[in-house]
Amino acid sequence: MATTRTARTAWEGNLLEGKGQVTFASSGIGEYPVSWPARSEQPNGKTSPEELIAAAHSACFSMALSHVLAGAGTPPTKLDTQADVTFQPGTGITGIHLTVTGQVPGLDKDGFAKAAEDAKANCPVSQALTGTTITLTANLAA
């Protein structure tokens, strides 16, 4: 069954001096302020499209990796994923770097790296973001 999720942004003013409010309409989890300075300089308590993409990508990748690992008979105990989305004003998003650390009993470093690459390639958000370079660092927890 297909699902649709909805977010909405109300924006006031021009790009450089304006401000907006992003609302997570489907889940109702809240409203978050957004502005150009939060996007191109320091966040100062506001979010940006890139941070929202990072949140979506880290969640999707974690789900995909969990699925890949379980399908191989080595379900993870824990995955910790960070997505860093780089934005260059005037250019756009220039790259995304995923960093994952996992606790996966019975799996070695090479097996984890291979599973992480599979998840990166097949995560729906990664697939939606094929217009940018996505890199990956995968580590097993000690």
N, CA, C and O of each residue as an XYZ file, in Angstrom:
568
protein
N       0.828     -1.158      0.000
C       0.000      0.000      0.000
C       0.889      1.244      0.000
O       1.802      1.351      0.818
N       0.633      2.165     -0.894
C       1.383      3.416     -0.968
C       0.955      4.356      0.157
O      -0.203      4.358      0.574
N       1.898      5.146      0.635
C       1.595      6.156      1.644
C       2.068      7.517      1.146
O       3.004      7.609      0.351
N       1.428      8.541      1.608
C       1.830      9.909      1.297
C       2.004     10.645      2.605
O       1.145     10.578      3.484
N       3.108     11.342      2.735
C       3.374     12.156      3.919
C       3.411     13.616      3.497
O       3.840     13.933      2.388
N       2.969     14.497      4.367
C       2.834     15.890      4.010
C       3.541     16.795      5.009
O       3.395     16.648      6.222
N       4.306     17.729      4.471
C       4.866     18.840      5.246
C       4.463     20.113      4.524
O       4.240     20.105      3.314
N       4.373     21.185      5.255
C       3.927     22.449      4.687
C       4.823     23.555      5.217
O       5.252     23.508      6.370
N       5.106     24.546      4.390
C       5.872     25.710      4.827
C       5.095     26.979      4.519
O       4.648     27.192      3.392
N       4.942     27.807      5.525
C       4.367     29.147      5.355
C       5.546     30.113      5.383
O       6.303     30.139      6.353
N       5.707     30.902      4.331
C       6.844     31.817      4.193
C       6.346     33.254      4.110
O       5.337     33.535      3.462
N       7.058     34.155      4.768
C       6.730     35.581      4.736
C       7.986     36.356      4.351
O       9.050     36.146      4.935
N       7.867     37.253      3.369
C       8.971     38.117      3.006
C       9.839     37.563      1.890
O       9.551     36.523      1.297
N      10.927     38.305      1.623
C      11.842     37.888      0.562
C      12.809     36.819      1.066
O      12.778     36.454      2.241
N      13.654     36.327      0.190
C      14.562     35.236      0.550
C      15.504     35.615      1.679
O      15.595     34.894      2.672
N      16.198     36.719      1.546
C      17.258     37.064      2.494
C      16.762     37.526      3.855
O      17.410     37.269      4.870
N      15.613     38.209      3.888
C      15.124     38.751      5.148
C      13.858     38.058      5.651
O      13.403     38.319      6.764
N      13.303     37.189      4.840
C      12.057     36.532      5.209
C      12.266     35.415      6.209
O      13.379     35.126      6.649
N      11.164     34.809      6.541
C      11.200     33.687      7.472
C      10.009     32.784      7.200
O       9.014     33.194      6.601
N      10.136     31.558      7.650
C       9.067     30.608      7.439
C       8.890     29.682      8.613
O       9.660     29.690      9.573
N       7.855     28.888      8.505
C       7.516     27.898      9.508
C       7.197     26.601      8.779
O       6.245     26.538      8.001
N       8.002     25.557      9.033
C       7.774     24.241      8.449
C       6.888     23.459      9.409
O       7.184     23.359     10.600
N       5.804     22.907      8.885
C       4.887     22.119      9.702
C       4.892     20.677      9.209
O       4.708     20.422      8.019
N       5.100     19.747     10.116
C       5.009     18.324      9.795
C       3.539     17.937      9.927
O       3.082     17.513     10.989
N       2.820     18.090      8.838
C       1.366     17.947      8.855
C       0.907     16.509      9.066
O      -0.062     16.280      9.790
N       1.573     15.541      8.455
C       1.128     14.144      8.572
C       1.226     13.627      9.996
O       0.277     13.039     10.515
N       2.348     13.840     10.617
C       2.585     13.294     11.950
C       2.117     14.211     13.062
O       1.829     13.754     14.168
N       2.039     15.496     12.777
C       1.654     16.443     13.805
C       2.729     16.651     14.865
O       2.426     17.092     15.973
N       3.990     16.336     14.535
C       5.049     16.417     15.549
C       5.540     17.831     15.811
O       6.315     18.055     16.741
N       5.101     18.778     15.008
C       5.475     20.140     15.344
C       5.706     21.049     14.172
O       5.625     20.663     13.006
N       6.003     22.296     14.543
C       6.332     23.341     13.585
C       7.732     23.833     13.919
O       8.105     23.931     15.088
N       8.504     24.141     12.880
C       9.888     24.542     13.086
C      10.220     25.745     12.219
O       9.900     25.756     11.030
N      10.864     26.768     12.800
C      11.211     27.954     12.027
C      12.331     27.670     11.028
O      13.216     26.852     11.281
N      12.276     28.363      9.889
C      13.277     28.220      8.837
C      13.550     29.606      8.266
O      12.651     30.443      8.185
N      14.815     29.843      7.866
C      15.169     31.136      7.273
C      16.414     30.972      6.411
O      17.116     29.965      6.506
N      16.684     31.970      5.568
C      17.893     31.931      4.749
C      19.155     31.942      5.615
O      20.054     31.138      5.366
N      19.261     32.814      6.618
C      20.476     32.766      7.438
C      20.682     31.404      8.116
O      21.820     30.962      8.274
N      19.596     30.739      8.516
C      19.730     29.408      9.119
C      20.227     28.396      8.099
O      20.815     27.378      8.465
N      19.998     28.670      6.837
C      20.417     27.773      5.764
C      21.850     28.051      5.323
O      22.602     27.121      5.029
N      22.227     29.312      5.275
C      23.506     29.680      4.678
C      24.565     30.117      5.687
O      25.726     30.315      5.329
N      24.159     30.267      6.949
C      25.095     30.691      7.994
C      24.936     29.753      9.186
O      25.057     28.539      9.026
N      24.673     30.281     10.359
C      24.473     29.464     11.556
C      22.985     29.211     11.781
O      22.165     30.078     11.481
N      22.623     28.038     12.304
C      21.202     27.718     12.481
C      20.478     28.615     13.481
O      19.330     28.995     13.247
N      21.125     28.957     14.582
C      20.512     29.820     15.597
C      19.084     29.408     15.944
O      18.180     30.241     15.997
N      18.897     28.118     16.177
C      17.596     27.630     16.619
C      16.576     27.419     15.521
O      15.411     27.137     15.801
N      17.001     27.554     14.267
C      16.092     27.332     13.138
C      16.613     26.162     12.309
O      17.781     25.788     12.422
N      15.763     25.596     11.492
C      16.161     24.483     10.648
C      16.369     24.960      9.213
O      16.259     26.150      8.917
N      16.670     24.019      8.338
C      16.888     24.317      6.921
C      16.447     23.118      6.092
O      16.296     22.019      6.626
N      16.240     23.316      4.789
C      15.920     22.165      3.944
C      16.997     21.081      4.032
O      16.683     19.891      3.989
N      18.257     21.486      4.156
C      19.340     20.503      4.215
C      19.289     19.677      5.499
O      19.568     18.478      5.473
N      18.938     20.304      6.618
C      18.813     19.552      7.861
C      17.640     18.578      7.774
O      17.712     17.460      8.284
N      16.569     19.009      7.128
C      15.421     18.119      6.956
C      15.772     16.932      6.058
O      15.345     15.807      6.315
N      16.547     17.186      5.009
C      17.025     16.098      4.149
C      17.925     15.161      4.951
O      17.819     13.941      4.829
N      18.809     15.729      5.768
C      19.707     14.908      6.591
C      18.903     14.007      7.531
O      19.238     12.835      7.708
N      17.861     14.544      8.122
C      17.019     13.745      9.019
C      16.358     12.600      8.258
O      16.366     11.457      8.716
N      15.792     12.908      7.107
C      15.139     11.874      6.307
C      16.136     10.810      5.862
O      15.838      9.616      5.907
N      17.321     11.245      5.432
C      18.296     10.297      4.913
C      18.841      9.401      6.022
O      18.979      8.194      5.821
N      19.152      9.963      7.182
C      19.686      9.133      8.265
C      18.659      8.103      8.726
O      19.023      6.967      9.031
N      17.394      8.478      8.781
C      16.344      7.544      9.199
C      16.139      6.446      8.162
O      16.064      5.267      8.508
N      16.049      6.829      6.895
C      15.821      5.862      5.823
C      16.989      4.892      5.706
O      16.789      3.683      5.587
N      18.207      5.420      5.739
C      19.389      4.570      5.640
C      19.435      3.572      6.799
O      19.740      2.398      6.590
N      19.136      4.024      8.012
C      19.143      3.111      9.169
C      18.137      1.984      8.988
O      18.431      0.826      9.286
N      16.947      2.326      8.498
C      15.936      1.303      8.243
C      16.405      0.328      7.168
O      16.255     -0.885      7.318
N      16.973      0.858      6.083
C      17.441      0.006      4.989
C      18.565     -0.908      5.447
O      18.582     -2.090      5.105
N      19.507     -0.370      6.219
C      20.626     -1.188      6.694
C      20.133     -2.267      7.653
O      20.596     -3.406      7.589
N      19.211     -1.926      8.529
C      18.631     -2.912      9.434
C      18.001     -4.055      8.649
O      18.143     -5.223      9.012
N      17.306     -3.709      7.574
C      16.658     -4.715      6.720
C      17.687     -5.602      6.012
O      17.535     -6.823      5.969
N      18.730     -4.981      5.461
C      19.779     -5.744      4.774
C      20.446     -6.708      5.745
O      20.646     -7.879      5.422
N      20.787     -6.221      6.928
C      21.477     -7.061      7.915
C      20.592     -8.216      8.388
O      21.056     -9.352      8.487
N      19.331     -7.932      8.678
C      18.417     -8.989      9.120
C      18.214    -10.026      8.027
O      18.140    -11.223      8.303
N      18.124     -9.559      6.772
C      17.960    -10.483      5.650
C      19.149    -11.399      5.459
O      19.011    -12.493      4.911
N      20.324    -10.964      5.909
C      21.539    -11.781      5.815
C      21.726    -12.650      7.057
O      22.727    -13.358      7.168
N      20.779    -12.604      7.989
C      20.864    -13.430      9.187
C      21.691    -12.814     10.306
O      22.030    -13.501     11.268
N      22.017    -11.542     10.198
C      22.792    -10.845     11.229
C      22.096     -9.543     11.612
O      22.601     -8.463     11.307
N      20.947     -9.629     12.274
C      20.235     -8.403     12.630
C      21.068     -7.542     13.577
O      21.776     -8.066     14.437
N      20.984     -6.224     13.417
C      21.770     -5.350     14.288
C      21.151     -5.229     15.675
O      19.934     -5.307     15.840
N      22.011     -5.039     16.660
C      21.550     -4.692     17.995
C      21.261     -3.202     18.049
O      20.298     -2.760     18.676
N      22.133     -2.419     17.364
C      21.981     -0.972     17.360
C      22.680     -0.393     16.143
O      23.744     -0.870     15.746
N      22.082      0.637     15.550
C      22.695      1.411     14.470
C      22.605      2.886     14.856
O      21.565      3.353     15.321
N      23.692      3.607     14.660
C      23.719      5.047     14.902
C      24.192      5.701     13.617
O      25.355      5.563     13.239
N      23.297      6.411     12.946
C      23.600      6.996     11.640
C      23.520      8.516     11.693
O      22.574      9.093     12.228
N      24.537      9.141     11.126
C      24.554     10.595     10.964
C      24.627     10.903      9.484
O      25.406     10.287      8.757
N      23.821     11.852      9.030
C      23.876     12.323      7.647
C      24.282     13.792      7.670
O      23.641     14.616      8.323
N      25.351     14.107      6.950
C      25.830     15.481      6.828
C      25.563     15.948      5.407
O      26.156     15.434      4.459
N      24.672     16.921      5.258
C      24.314     17.468      3.954
C      25.016     18.817      3.812
O      24.805     19.715      4.627
N      25.840     18.962      2.791
C      26.586     20.197      2.568
C      25.878     21.054      1.542
O      25.533     20.595      0.453
N      25.664     22.324      1.911
C      24.995     23.300      1.058
C      25.949     24.453      0.784
O      26.522     25.025      1.712
N      26.118     24.789     -0.468
C      26.937     25.921     -0.882
C      26.023     26.962     -1.529
O      25.494     26.715     -2.613
N      25.822     28.131     -0.886
C      24.977     29.156     -1.502
C      25.461     29.477     -2.920
O      26.657     29.634     -3.164
N      24.522     29.569     -3.826
C      24.846     29.841     -5.221
C      25.086     28.586     -6.043
O      25.035     28.625     -7.272
N      25.348     27.474     -5.368
C      25.596     26.197     -6.044
C      24.510     25.184     -5.711
O      23.961     24.536     -6.602
N      24.205     25.052     -4.431
C      23.205     24.087     -3.981
C      23.821     23.022     -3.101
O      24.875     23.230     -2.500
N      23.165     21.885     -3.030
C      23.667     20.766     -2.232
C      24.826     20.145     -3.003
O      24.674     19.733     -4.153
N      25.980     20.084     -2.355
C      27.187     19.591     -3.023
C      27.577     18.188     -2.597
O      28.490     17.605     -3.182
N      26.916     17.633     -1.600
C      27.223     16.270     -1.193
C      26.537     15.896      0.100
O      26.100     16.744      0.877
N      26.461     14.598      0.300
C      25.907     14.033      1.527
C      26.865     12.957      1.993
O      27.271     12.091      1.218
N      27.226     13.018      3.276
C      28.082     11.975      3.829
C      27.329     11.267      4.944
O      26.876     11.898      5.899
N      27.200      9.956      4.815
C      26.582      9.126      5.840
C      27.676      8.498      6.683
O      28.654      7.976      6.149
N      27.515      8.544      7.989
C      28.428      7.874      8.911
C      27.578      6.973      9.788
O      26.660      7.438     10.463
N      27.884      5.690      9.777
C      27.114      4.744     10.577
C      28.053      3.918     11.443
O      29.108      3.466     10.997
N      27.641      3.735     12.688
C      28.314      2.826     13.607
C      27.275      1.809     14.038
O      26.171      2.162     14.453
N      27.644      0.539     13.934
C      26.685     -0.498     14.252
C      27.199     -1.524     15.238
O      28.395     -1.809     15.306
N      26.284     -2.062     15.988
C      26.536     -3.232     16.823
C      25.812     -4.386     16.149
O      24.583     -4.445     16.136
N      26.602     -5.309     15.586
C      26.022     -6.407     14.816
C      26.739     -7.698     15.205
O      27.795     -8.013     14.656
N      26.171     -8.443     16.148
C      26.807     -9.699     16.566
C      26.984    -10.653     15.384
O      26.077    -10.835     14.572
N      28.164    -11.252     15.308
C      28.432    -12.258     14.287
C      28.842    -11.705     12.938
O      28.932    -12.470     11.978
N      29.091    -10.421     12.823
C      29.456     -9.828     11.538
C      30.804     -9.129     11.665
O      31.068     -8.440     12.650
N      31.658     -9.314     10.652
C      32.956     -8.644     10.667
C      32.872     -7.294      9.955
O      31.847     -6.939      9.373
N      33.984     -6.552     10.018
C      34.049     -5.197      9.466
C      33.715     -5.171      7.980
O      32.961     -4.306      7.534
N      34.267     -6.112      7.200
C      34.018     -6.139      5.763
C      32.558     -6.446      5.445
O      31.975     -5.851      4.539
N      31.983     -7.362      6.185
C      30.571     -7.686      5.988
C      29.664     -6.510      6.298
O      28.668     -6.279      5.614
N      30.026     -5.762      7.350
C      29.239     -4.584      7.718
C      29.358     -3.503      6.645
O      28.367     -2.878      6.268
N      30.577     -3.292      6.160
C      30.791     -2.281      5.115
C      30.012     -2.634      3.853
O      29.429     -1.755      3.219
N      29.996     -3.910      3.485
C      29.264     -4.341      2.295
C      27.759     -4.134      2.478
O      27.079     -3.670      1.562
N      27.242     -4.476      3.654
C      25.814     -4.275      3.927
C      25.461     -2.790      3.905
O      24.403     -2.406      3.406
N      26.351     -1.957      4.447
C      26.108     -0.517      4.468
C      26.093      0.060      3.052
O      25.273      0.927      2.750
N      26.979     -0.405      2.190
C      26.986      0.057      0.796
C      25.702     -0.358      0.088
O      25.151      0.411     -0.700
N      25.225     -1.566      0.365
C      23.966     -2.040     -0.213
C      22.810     -1.142      0.248
O      21.972     -0.735     -0.556
N      22.779     -0.844      1.538
C      21.714      0.013      2.067
C      21.791      1.410      1.468
O      20.761      2.002      1.144
N      22.993      1.941      1.319
C      23.155      3.274      0.730
C      22.597      3.297     -0.690
O      21.916      4.249     -1.071
N      22.875      2.271     -1.467
C      22.436      2.212     -2.857
C      20.928      2.005     -2.985
O      20.317      2.464     -3.950
N      20.330      1.316     -2.017
C      18.939      0.916     -2.159
C      17.949      1.618     -1.244
O      16.743      1.402     -1.364
N      18.429      2.444     -0.344
C      17.530      3.237      0.506
C      16.729      4.174     -0.400
O      17.322      4.841     -1.247
N      15.412      4.249     -0.253
C      14.606      5.110     -1.116
C      15.024      6.585     -1.107
O      14.915      7.258     -2.132
N      15.493      7.088      0.013
C      15.930      8.486      0.040
C      17.224      8.638     -0.752
O      17.380      9.614     -1.485
N      18.153      7.695     -0.621
C      19.368      7.737     -1.448
C      18.995      7.740     -2.922
O      19.563      8.492     -3.713
N      18.047      6.904     -3.283
C      17.635      6.827     -4.679
C      17.004      8.136     -5.146
O      17.177      8.533     -6.298
N      16.274      8.805     -4.259
C      15.664     10.085     -4.618
C      16.707     11.200     -4.749
O      16.465     12.212     -5.407
N      17.861     11.005     -4.120
C      18.899     12.034     -4.102
C      20.061     11.725     -5.040
O      21.188     12.149     -4.789
N      19.800     11.002     -6.103
C      20.881     10.596     -7.010
C      21.540     11.764     -7.731
O      22.563     11.573     -8.388
N      20.991     12.953     -7.629
C      21.593     14.116     -8.265
C      22.789     14.671     -7.509
O      23.414     15.629     -7.964
N      23.117     14.092     -6.371
C      24.268     14.541     -5.596
C      25.134     13.348     -5.210
O      24.686     12.202     -5.247
N      26.363     13.629     -4.843
C      27.291     12.575     -4.431
C      26.997     12.178     -2.993
O      26.918     13.027     -2.106
N      26.837     10.885     -2.775
C      26.605     10.353     -1.433
C      27.788      9.464     -1.088
O      28.083      8.506     -1.802
N      28.467      9.787      0.016
C      29.601      8.986      0.481
C      29.231      8.342      1.817
O      28.238      8.704      2.448
N      30.053      7.385      2.225
C      29.711      6.563      3.386
C      30.948      6.171      4.170
O      31.977      5.811      3.598
N      30.835      6.245      5.500
C      31.811      5.659      6.414
C      31.030      4.713      7.315
O      30.069      5.117      7.968
N      31.451      3.446      7.345
C      30.752      2.441      8.151
C      31.739      1.800      9.129
O      32.808      1.331      8.738
N      31.353      1.791     10.410
C      32.216      1.224     11.459
C      31.411      0.321     12.373
O      30.265      0.618     12.712
N      32.018     -0.772     12.764
C      31.418     -1.609     13.788
C      31.842     -1.058     15.146
O      32.985     -0.633     15.317
N      30.926     -1.065     16.105
C      31.257     -0.610     17.468
C      32.182     -1.638     18.097
O      32.097     -2.833     17.812
N      33.046     -1.161     18.937
C      34.009     -2.040     19.615
C      33.332     -2.891     20.641
O      33.987     -3.691     21.309
